[in-house]
C-alpha cells in the first residue's frame, strides 16, 4: 500500500515544544529529516505524570533540505547536548528518549553525559544495511538528493502524515548518518544507565538487528527489549504508538529521579 508523503514542512509543524512541569525531565529527540511531533505522544504521557518533556528541533531539520545539507553528525550532536543543557537548567533529574537517529543521539548522550539517568531507544540505529550505502563516499558528489519512495513500512499508513519529514534527503547527510551510527557503536560500552530498546518488526529502514547489537554492546546492568511485530520504522506514530509511549514512559518514570 502506498500513501502520499507531505510535500512541505511548515514552521508550525516543526517547532520545538515543552510540555509539563516538575523537577524531573525527559529529552525527546526526533529522527533523521524529521521533526519534534514524532515524539508528541510520549511527551503528553510524561507531562500528565509530573515530568517536564522537551522536544527540540535538531540543527538542519524543520526548514529545508538545502539547510540540512549544510549539517552533519557534529551539528546534530551539538544540538542534542545544547537541548540537554537547557533541560538541566530546569530539572534536577533527566532521562533521554529518541526515535531513529534521535535514538542514536540519545544513546550518545547516555554514553557521554553522566547526568542522564535512563535511556529509551526507539528504532535506534548503529548501522544501515542498504548495499548502496557503500557507494555514498562517491555518490555524494554525483547524486545530491535521495527521494524516499511513496511506499512506507507502516501498518497504520496514515501515520506518515504525523512525521512531517523532508520529501528529499541530502546524500551528504545520509553519509553523515552512517558515520554517526559508527561513532555511537564505538561508544556503546559506556552506556551504563537503565536501557530500554524498542523496535518495529516491520521496520524496512533500520534493520531490527540493530536492537540486538545495541543490547549486546551496552554495559547497562538493567536493560529490556520489546519488539512490536506490527510496527514499521516510525513506531511512534504507527499502530502500536500508544503502547510504545506507555512502555517508554513507564521505563522513564521508574528510573528517572528514583535513585
Secondary structure, DSSP 8 states (H G I E B T S, - for coil): -B----S---HHHH--EEEE-SSEEEEEE--TT--GGGGHHHHHHHHTTTEEEEE---TT-SS-HHHHHT--HHHHHHHHHHHHHHHHTT-SEEEEEEETHHHHHHHHHHHH-TTEEEEEEES--S----GGGGGHHHHTTT--EE---SB---SSGGGGGGT---SSEEHHHHHHHHHHHHHHHHHGGG--SEEEEEEETT-SSS-THHHHHHHHH---SSEEEEEETT--S-TTSSTTHHHHHHHHHHHHHHHTT--
